[in-house]
Amino acid sequence: MPVRPRALITAVCVTALGALLGALLPATAAHAAGRTVQGGRLDWGIKSSFQSYVTGPIAKGSYSLTGGAATVGGSEFRFHSATGTYDGDTGAFSAAFSGGVHFVGHKEDDGTYQLDLTISRPTVRISGGSGTLYVDILSKAKGTGTVTTSSQVPFASLSLGGIDMRGGGNAVQLNDLPATLTSAGAQSFAGYYTAGTALDPLSLSADVQAAEPKPSGTDRPTPSKSAEEKETSGAIANGAVDWGVRRTFREYVTGDIAQGGWTLSAGAQDGGALFRFPAGEGTYEKGARSLEAEFDGAVRFTGEQGLDLKLSGVRVTVQDAKGTLYADVTSADFTGKKVAIATFTAKDFTPRDDLVELTEVPTKLTAQGAKAFGGMYQAGTAMDPLSLAVALTDDAALPALPDLGSSATASPSASAPRTATDAGTDTTEAAANTSDGAPVLHIGLVAGSLLVAGAAYTFVVRRRRARTAAAVPDGD
């Protein structure tokens, strides 16, 4: 039977496509296999209704963040510093994230709580088309009060929706993956929910790269000085201030009312729950345990309702165990230089291994600070804890900042869903469809003289999900 021209052309195209795939894909997979995951974040609300119950009128409780965890918008928690592996040949992926959330509610007369639950160190493992979320849990059983500590419990099953995890690139990005409570998760969840309960979906972004040394907090070189010169002059070699301003203020900024965000400049860094102001310069007097130092960096909060507040020129002084945080303030209602924003206590300000540190010390808003926030908070209001590190020699390393990865943003972005049926777009369009500009792992790339140029698949799956935001910025 004679071969029709159309059938012949089809056969040639299929043969050419098969040969091209055979030539390209093995090389891509070989390049991607066995790579290191280093840096990234996971955003997850655990279960929004549980949050509402804990902080509502029945439980009358609250939650606190541990290990550098942060909040995103009004209902999600951000876990940081992903570490793990990704195999481009099989699509196997494993990443553990740092940070935790501690819930308490139903306070007893003795000050303890009937509801006491900590969820931390979430780990996502994907293999063979299925995914599981593991967590560490410390919980008090409902009814009996028995306290149980469990490590890496298979807490939730994750639905991948047919996503092909194989490929190569420098980031893994998965958005709004449905999560379902497992039987082991239900047991460790202190009996509040049964197996099969739908939890909040989770999103993650993780860098895939060879591990590299992380910077100490500044890219600006510090002139080398001898120990003798530093002892005489009191000049510090480096320093950094870590401060998140106020958690509920950040939630207000990114929530449904202000619908805003923040931008960092002049060297400031985003650590999720905090901002780092690096490159400290100044003097530390060992005898008096006193400090005067200024730091680089600026943060600007913008949004609806006239929100526009910039903090820059951060300075810190410590004298007689009393500390003050200053900043240059620019806003619609208040502008000032060297404004005393918050105060804190520095009880132990003694150098250890040429490093002077304060870790998460409580801060309180000053009267001038209250003016800087436009009267949103009263003087004496508790602000976020402050961490301060001052290196007295060039060899003293500053504490590492939480690693959010290369695609971290103040709030998760959203775009139209993209699936494998979107073939035909070129690689430029595929990159544009990742609205946060992050390079992602490509599932496949096909090109040839007999085909329409290129098809780039990403495994970014996004759905816009309504979030419950804090109604007022000062509510904990």
Disulfide bonds with the S-S distance in Angstrom:
none
